[in-house]
Amino acid sequence: MYKAFFHLTRNPFEPTPDPHCFVPTPRHNEALAALYYGVRRHKGFVVVTGEVGTGKTLLLRCLLRLLEDSKDIAYAYLFNSRLSPTEFLQYVLADFGLPASGKNKVELLLDLSKFLLARGSARMTTVLIVDEAHDLPVDTMEELRLLSNLETTEEKLLQIILVGQPELDKKLDSFELRQLKQRIALRTQLGALTATQTQEYIEHRLRVAGADPKMRSIFSPSSLDAIYLFSQGFPRLINIICENALISAYAKQSHTVTAEMIEDIAADFRLEAPELVRSLSSTREQT
């Protein structure tokens, strides 16, 4: 709708996690490097945590793209983590292309062990990626720990990546999962972007969408400040605000997004800027 108006070739703030739109902030680069290193060096358990909307799933999509370029890597990607241990094993085997229907837990474990041993003997890497891992039941997480026992004298046969919200850290810190916690080889955390990174994020997304860097920016400096305030630096919220800002500017036939437009969008989505809230509270106390 607005792409032709702003001379764009694609939607710059698409909510789906597209690796083409990955913005390599130092923290995201560090997390991606940790994931890839953990897989390639057969470190076993790698954990990535971050608040809602910090870009964890997009980070995984970028990792999967790297893994798909490697002919010696096979991976299973689990995004529905609310499964019993047996359901979990059935899903994993099916995603590896192994028959799983109708088999009991012992048969599933035997088949998975044979599969991993065969790939390990051929010097190939096998990866299990669990998104939304904070929702994994404790008994299923214990099953994961037992799977990590599959190893040779030199390395782990199954590389396990757990990605989830901060609740995953709390779960791993629990007494009942202390054995699993001790097996984590690499651990990293994603956070919100800074004000400067938020601006760079928006500009990068616009460039990927075909915006001419020599032309005046679509977003005014004051609108960028407002976006940071209301999004608090969370990429998902930045996308939502910017998408609606472009629609609003197009509707007004304005080639520039203003701070007033951002404030209206924030009000529609019930978003509050902490600085503004504190300022209003202070004013009320003085009156």
BELCOR-V158673 format. One record per backbone hydrogen bond with DSSP energy under -0.5 kcal/mol. NH is the residue of the N-H (numbers start at 0). CO is the residue of the C=O. If there is no record, write none. Layout:
# BELCOR-V158673
nh = {NH & NH}
co = {CO & CO}
This chain:
# BELCOR-V158673
nh = {5 & 6 & 7 & 8 & 9 & 11 & 13 & 17 & 18 & 20 & 21 & 23 & 24 & 28 & 29 & 30 & 31 & 32 & 33 & 34 & 35 & 36 & 37 & 38 & 39 & 40 & 41 & 42 & 44 & 44 & 45 & 46 & 47 & 48 & 49 & 50 & 53 & 58 & 59 & 60 & 61 & 62 & 63 & 64 & 65 & 66 & 67 & 68 & 69 & 70 & 72 & 73 & 75 & 77 & 77 & 78 & 80 & 82 & 87 & 88 & 89 & 90 & 91 & 92 & 93 & 94 & 95 & 96 & 97 & 102 & 107 & 108 & 109 & 110 & 111 & 112 & 113 & 114 & 115 & 116 & 117 & 118 & 119 & 120 & 121 & 122 & 123 & 124 & 126 & 127 & 128 & 128 & 129 & 129 & 130 & 130 & 132 & 132 & 134 & 135 & 136 & 140 & 141 & 142 & 143 & 144 & 145 & 146 & 147 & 148 & 149 & 150 & 151 & 155 & 156 & 157 & 158 & 159 & 159 & 160 & 160 & 161 & 161 & 162 & 162 & 163 & 167 & 168 & 168 & 169 & 170 & 171 & 172 & 173 & 176 & 177 & 180 & 181 & 182 & 183 & 184 & 185 & 187 & 189 & 192 & 197 & 198 & 199 & 200 & 201 & 202 & 203 & 204 & 205 & 206 & 207 & 208 & 209 & 210 & 212 & 214 & 219 & 219 & 223 & 224 & 225 & 226 & 227 & 228 & 229 & 230 & 231 & 233 & 234 & 235 & 236 & 237 & 238 & 239 & 240 & 241 & 242 & 243 & 244 & 245 & 246 & 247 & 248 & 249 & 250 & 251 & 252 & 253 & 256 & 261 & 262 & 263 & 264 & 265 & 266 & 267 & 268 & 269 & 270 & 273 & 276 & 277 & 278 & 279 & 280 & 281 & 282 & 283 & 284 & 285 & 286 & 286}
co = {1 & 3 & 2 & 208 & 208 & 9 & 10 & 15 & 16 & 17 & 18 & 21 & 22 & 24 & 25 & 26 & 27 & 28 & 29 & 30 & 31 & 32 & 33 & 34 & 35 & 36 & 38 & 37 & 42 & 182 & 159 & 185 & 161 & 187 & 163 & 189 & 50 & 54 & 55 & 56 & 57 & 58 & 59 & 60 & 61 & 62 & 63 & 64 & 66 & 68 & 69 & 124 & 126 & 75 & 128 & 76 & 78 & 80 & 83 & 84 & 85 & 86 & 87 & 88 & 89 & 90 & 91 & 93 & 92 & 99 & 103 & 104 & 105 & 106 & 107 & 108 & 109 & 110 & 111 & 112 & 113 & 114 & 115 & 116 & 117 & 119 & 118 & 71 & 73 & 158 & 75 & 126 & 127 & 160 & 77 & 128 & 129 & 162 & 131 & 132 & 80 & 136 & 137 & 138 & 139 & 140 & 141 & 142 & 143 & 145 & 146 & 148 & 154 & 41 & 149 & 149 & 125 & 43 & 157 & 127 & 158 & 45 & 159 & 129 & 160 & 47 & 164 & 164 & 165 & 165 & 166 & 167 & 168 & 170 & 173 & 174 & 176 & 177 & 179 & 180 & 44 & 44 & 46 & 48 & 232 & 193 & 194 & 195 & 196 & 197 & 198 & 199 & 200 & 201 & 202 & 203 & 204 & 206 & 205 & 210 & 211 & 217 & 256 & 219 & 220 & 221 & 222 & 223 & 224 & 225 & 226 & 227 & 230 & 232 & 52 & 233 & 233 & 234 & 235 & 236 & 237 & 238 & 239 & 240 & 241 & 242 & 243 & 244 & 245 & 246 & 247 & 249 & 248 & 217 & 257 & 258 & 259 & 260 & 261 & 262 & 263 & 264 & 266 & 265 & 271 & 272 & 273 & 274 & 275 & 276 & 277 & 278 & 279 & 280 & 281 & 282 & 283}
